[in-house]
């Protein structure tokens, strides 16, 4: 699987929605980053959250280290969206 295909795979990348929202904001605002700060912050918080989950699972010996898209959905439903 190519790198681009991996980044678009919901089982590999938990922040596809935030990535797409950031890119759309940039497109809609002629790449004026100042107008997209909120989207960038949501993306950054998403990456931090799932990275922490992945690191904890790695420490605990849980495989796969990144939960599947379905497992992540259940986790978010149970705790509310933390980012």
C-alpha positions as CSV (number, residue, x, y, z in Angstrom):
1,X,0.0,0.0,0.0
2,X,1.4,3.4,-1.0
3,X,2.0,6.1,1.6
4,X,-0.8,8.2,0.3
5,X,-3.2,5.2,0.4
6,X,-2.2,4.6,4.0
7,X,-2.9,8.1,5.0
8,X,-6.4,7.8,3.5
9,X,-7.1,4.5,5.3
10,X,-9.4,5.0,8.3
11,X,-7.8,2.1,10.1
12,X,-4.4,3.7,9.9
13,X,-5.1,7.4,10.2
14,X,-7.6,8.4,12.9
15,X,-7.6,12.1,11.9
16,X,-8.8,12.0,8.3
17,X,-11.8,14.1,9.0
18,X,-9.7,16.8,10.7
19,X,-7.1,16.7,7.9
20,X,-9.8,17.1,5.3
21,X,-11.4,20.0,7.2
22,X,-8.0,21.8,7.5
23,X,-7.3,21.3,3.8
24,X,-10.8,22.6,2.8
25,X,-10.4,25.6,5.0
26,X,-7.1,26.4,3.3
27,X,-8.6,26.0,-0.1
28,X,-11.6,28.1,0.8
29,X,-9.5,30.9,2.2
30,X,-6.8,31.2,-0.5
31,X,-4.3,29.5,1.9
32,X,-4.5,32.2,4.5
33,X,-3.4,30.2,7.5
34,X,-4.6,32.8,10.0
35,X,-8.2,32.0,9.1
36,X,-7.8,28.2,9.6
37,X,-6.2,28.2,13.1
38,X,-9.1,26.5,14.7
39,X,-9.0,23.6,12.2
40,X,-5.2,23.2,12.7
41,X,-5.7,23.1,16.5
42,X,-8.4,20.4,16.1
43,X,-6.1,18.4,13.9
44,X,-3.2,18.8,16.3
45,X,-5.3,17.7,19.3
46,X,-6.6,14.7,17.4
47,X,-3.0,13.6,16.6
48,X,-1.9,14.1,20.2
49,X,-4.9,12.2,21.6
50,X,-4.5,9.1,19.3
51,X,-0.7,9.2,19.7
52,X,-1.1,9.0,23.4
53,X,-3.5,6.0,23.0
54,X,-1.1,4.3,20.7
55,X,1.8,4.8,23.0
56,X,-0.2,3.4,26.0
57,X,-1.2,0.4,24.0
58,X,2.4,-0.2,23.0
59,X,3.5,-0.1,26.6
60,X,0.7,-2.5,27.5
61,X,1.6,-4.9,24.7
62,X,-1.7,-4.5,22.9
63,X,-1.7,-5.2,19.2
64,X,-2.4,-3.5,16.9
65,X,-1.0,-0.4,18.6
66,X,-3.6,1.9,16.8
67,X,-7.1,0.8,17.4
68,X,-9.2,0.0,14.3
69,X,-11.6,2.6,13.0
70,X,-14.6,0.7,14.5
71,X,-12.8,0.4,17.9
72,X,-11.9,4.1,17.8
73,X,-15.6,5.0,17.1
74,X,-16.7,3.0,20.1
75,X,-14.1,4.6,22.3
76,X,-15.2,8.1,21.2
77,X,-18.8,7.3,21.8
78,X,-18.2,6.1,25.3
79,X,-16.1,9.1,26.3
80,X,-17.4,11.9,24.1
81,X,-15.0,13.5,21.6
82,X,-12.1,14.6,23.8
83,X,-10.5,16.9,21.1
